[in-house]
Amino acid sequence: MQVDQLRQVIDKIEVLEREKAQVQDAIKEVFGEAKNSGFDVSILKKIIRMRKMKPEALEEEDLLIQTYREAIGL
């Protein structure tokens, strides 16, 4: 029984890994389209990362970046 369950778990993970690869390829394509449209991909990635953050964490990061920039004269 454990062997069957192990095989099922491994099969599920393999299916999900294939789906994950397909999603990653689709994301790369969208970034390529964005780049071809004149968008800066690195900035898009930063914006996406920022949108995932909690507002307090984003505010704290912005404050620290501003503090560091001022400290080095930017």
PLY file of the C-alpha trace (Angstrom):
ply
format ascii 1.0
element vertex 74
property float x
property float y
property float z
element edge 73
property int vertex1
property int vertex2
end_header
0.00 0.00 0.00
2.78 2.45 0.83
4.45 1.76 -2.53
1.27 2.68 -4.43
0.87 5.83 -2.38
4.51 6.77 -3.02
4.06 6.29 -6.76
0.94 8.49 -6.70
2.77 11.23 -4.86
5.70 11.08 -7.29
3.34 11.08 -10.29
1.49 14.14 -8.96
4.74 15.99 -8.38
5.97 15.16 -11.88
2.74 16.45 -13.41
3.00 19.65 -11.39
6.65 20.09 -12.40
5.66 19.84 -16.08
2.85 22.36 -15.56
5.26 24.63 -13.69
7.69 24.53 -16.63
4.87 25.44 -19.02
3.84 28.39 -16.84
7.45 29.57 -16.60
7.73 29.43 -20.40
4.52 31.44 -20.73
5.84 34.05 -18.29
9.07 34.33 -20.31
7.01 34.90 -23.44
5.02 37.68 -21.77
8.22 39.35 -20.58
9.55 39.07 -24.14
6.40 40.73 -25.48
6.73 43.47 -22.88
10.37 44.05 -23.85
9.41 44.23 -27.52
6.80 46.84 -26.58
9.50 48.98 -24.98
9.03 48.11 -21.33
12.01 47.58 -19.04
11.74 43.96 -17.90
13.88 44.43 -14.80
11.57 47.22 -13.62
8.50 45.08 -14.36
9.97 42.29 -12.22
10.62 44.75 -9.38
7.06 46.07 -9.59
5.66 42.53 -9.51
7.82 41.72 -6.47
6.68 44.93 -4.77
2.99 44.17 -5.41
3.41 40.90 -3.52
4.70 42.71 -0.44
2.59 43.84 2.46
2.08 47.63 2.49
4.07 48.02 5.71
7.02 46.06 4.32
6.93 48.06 1.09
6.84 51.33 2.99
9.77 50.22 5.17
11.77 49.19 2.10
11.06 52.52 0.37
12.18 54.40 3.48
15.41 52.40 3.73
16.19 52.87 0.05
15.63 56.61 0.36
17.78 56.75 3.49
20.61 54.86 1.80
20.37 56.96 -1.35
20.61 60.16 0.67
23.54 58.76 2.63
25.54 58.23 -0.55
24.39 61.39 -2.27
22.00 60.00 -4.87
0 1
1 2
2 3
3 4
4 5
5 6
6 7
7 8
8 9
9 10
10 11
11 12
12 13
13 14
14 15
15 16
16 17
17 18
18 19
19 20
20 21
21 22
22 23
23 24
24 25
25 26
26 27
27 28
28 29
29 30
30 31
31 32
32 33
33 34
34 35
35 36
36 37
37 38
38 39
39 40
40 41
41 42
42 43
43 44
44 45
45 46
46 47
47 48
48 49
49 50
50 51
51 52
52 53
53 54
54 55
55 56
56 57
57 58
58 59
59 60
60 61
61 62
62 63
63 64
64 65
65 66
66 67
67 68
68 69
69 70
70 71
71 72
72 73
